[in-house]
Amino acid sequence: MVLLIVVSLLWAFSFGLIKRYLGGVDSAFVAAVRLGLALLVFLPFLRVRGLGWRRSVVFAGIGALQFGLMYLAYIESFRYLRAYEAALFTITTPIFVTLLADAFDRTLRPRALAAALLAVAGTALVAVKSSDLKITLTGLALVQCSNAAFAAGQIFYRRQMLGDPRLHDRDVFGLLYAGAFAVAAAGMLTRDLSFTLTPPQCWTLLYLGVLASGAGFFLWNVGATRVTASTLAVLNNAKVPFGVAVAILCFGETAPVPSLVASLAVLGAAGWLAERK
């Protein structure tokens, strides 16, 4: 659980940095650069000998789904939704994680589903910024596709690693980033990239690629193999209240503190429920 909380804090800084320094940069370009840098970080550790081409394709496919398709669907949703609306609709990810995990195990865990719903409700307390939501079915569907892709990638990776103790996360994770970068780069080729980057923007992209995406996604998936699927589902939403707290403390933004405290309390209750045997 500690790994997932650390990564949530790491991602919490990403929101403020993206808003401050990358507001005018094409989002598909940002996604491709982030995943490309992450791939470069993990290429030296890649060990495919003995893995076989079938399993190598499986891991690349997991990365293409969890990171590549997730980014593209989320980015495309901004054509139909405002930024905070897209962010709000990501809070359903715990439900996807729980339902997918139960589907693979051919069971239904009411306590896990209750914990996931509680996590969604707790996150909504701080994520909802306005009642003036201009919901479009296309935008909503794209964000839910993004949520489902990220959730499915976590569950697929978790099952692959837990199913074969001979596998080591560091040895195979480069394959995930290779698949993800291929998808993101293909999406980037369809965009207008007529802009220049400033030094602060380059440093921000470096942080996002090496730490937030590179180390962050790696540690998140490692953490996913060390907790129950129920706890994993709940902690998928921890980054939202953490991001609000970082925005207040580090970036000078304003937010309703009572709602933030209530959100953290409900999220904590959801985590407690998920951890109960």
KAHUJO-V64285 format. One record per residue. N is the residue number from 0. PSI is psi in whole degrees, -180 to 180 (NA if undefined). NEAR is the number of other C-alpha atoms within 8 Angstrom. Layout:
BEGIN
n={N N}
psi={PSI PSI}
near={NEAR NEAR}
END
This chain:
BEGIN
n={0 1 2 3 4 5 6 7 8 9 10 11 12 13 14 15 16 17 18 19 20 21 22 23 24 25 26 27 28 29 30 31 32 33 34 35 36 37 38 39 40 41 42 43 44 45 46 47 48 49 50 51 52 53 54 55 56 57 58 59 60 61 62 63 64 65 66 67 68 69 70 71 72 73 74 75 76 77 78 79 80 81 82 83 84 85 86 87 88 89 90 91 92 93 94 95 96 97 98 99 100 101 102 103 104 105 106 107 108 109 110 111 112 113 114 115 116 117 118 119 120 121 122 123 124 125 126 127 128 129 130 131 132 133 134 135 136 137 138 139 140 141 142 143 144 145 146 147 148 149 150 151 152 153 154 155 156 157 158 159 160 161 162 163 164 165 166 167 168 169 170 171 172 173 174 175 176 177 178 179 180 181 182 183 184 185 186 187 188 189 190 191 192 193 194 195 196 197 198 199 200 201 202 203 204 205 206 207 208 209 210 211 212 213 214 215 216 217 218 219 220 221 222 223 224 225 226 227 228 229 230 231 232 233 234 235 236 237 238 239 240 241 242 243 244 245 246 247 248 249 250 251 252 253 254 255 256 257 258 259 260 261 262 263 264 265 266 267 268 269 270 271 272 273 274 275 276}
psi={-34 -42 -43 -37 -42 -44 -38 -40 -39 -44 -28 -33 -23 -39 -49 -39 -42 -44 -39 -40 -20 20 -34 7 139 129 -33 -38 -42 -45 -45 -41 -43 -49 -32 -43 -41 -40 -43 -37 -39 -8 -41 -21 -5 129 104 -6 128 -8 -35 149 -32 -49 -32 -42 -38 -47 -40 -38 -37 -45 -42 -38 -55 -38 -46 -60 -37 -48 -46 -44 -42 -43 -42 -29 -22 -13 -19 -15 155 162 -46 -26 -43 -43 -41 -42 -8 -10 -4 -1 -42 -34 -43 -43 -47 -48 -39 -42 -43 -37 -42 -33 0 51 176 121 98 -38 -40 -42 -38 -41 -41 -44 -38 -39 -40 -45 -42 -40 -34 -28 -35 -18 -31 116 -17 149 -7 68 121 75 130 144 -36 -48 -44 -43 -39 -43 -39 -34 -41 -46 -45 -39 -44 -41 -45 -40 -41 -46 -43 -46 -45 -43 -37 -46 -40 -23 -13 97 -11 -18 144 133 -47 -34 -30 -12 -25 -32 -38 -45 -31 -46 -41 -43 -37 -43 -47 -39 -38 -39 -34 -32 -18 1 161 116 35 77 163 153 141 163 -44 -36 -38 -42 -38 -43 -36 -43 -47 -40 -47 -45 -61 -47 -52 -70 -37 -53 -38 -52 -32 -47 -33 -46 -32 -25 -5 3 170 160 -32 -46 -40 -43 -48 -45 -10 -22 1 -29 -25 -58 -34 -41 -39 -43 -43 -39 -37 -48 -34 -26 7 20 165 146 153 106 -42 -39 -38 -46 -44 -39 -45 -38 -44 -39 -39 -40 -39 -40 -40 -43 -38 -32 -15 137 NA}
near={8 6 10 12 10 8 13 11 11 11 12 14 11 10 9 12 10 10 8 7 9 10 7 4 8 9 7 13 11 10 10 12 10 15 15 11 12 14 13 8 9 12 8 6 8 12 6 9 5 4 7 8 6 6 8 12 8 8 14 14 11 13 16 17 14 15 13 15 14 14 12 12 12 12 10 9 14 11 7 9 12 7 7 8 10 15 9 10 10 11 11 10 14 18 11 13 17 14 10 11 10 11 9 7 6 6 7 7 7 6 8 11 12 8 14 15 10 12 15 12 9 14 16 11 11 14 11 8 6 5 5 4 6 5 8 8 6 8 14 12 8 12 14 11 10 15 13 11 13 13 14 13 13 12 12 9 11 11 8 8 12 8 6 7 7 4 8 8 9 9 11 14 12 13 12 14 16 12 15 18 14 10 11 16 10 8 10 10 6 6 8 5 6 4 5 4 6 6 6 7 10 9 8 12 11 11 9 12 15 13 11 14 13 17 10 12 10 11 11 11 11 10 12 13 10 7 9 9 11 14 12 12 15 16 12 9 14 12 12 11 14 11 14 12 9 12 13 11 8 6 8 7 7 6 7 7 6 6 9 14 8 10 14 11 9 12 14 8 9 13 13 8 10 12 9 5 2}
END
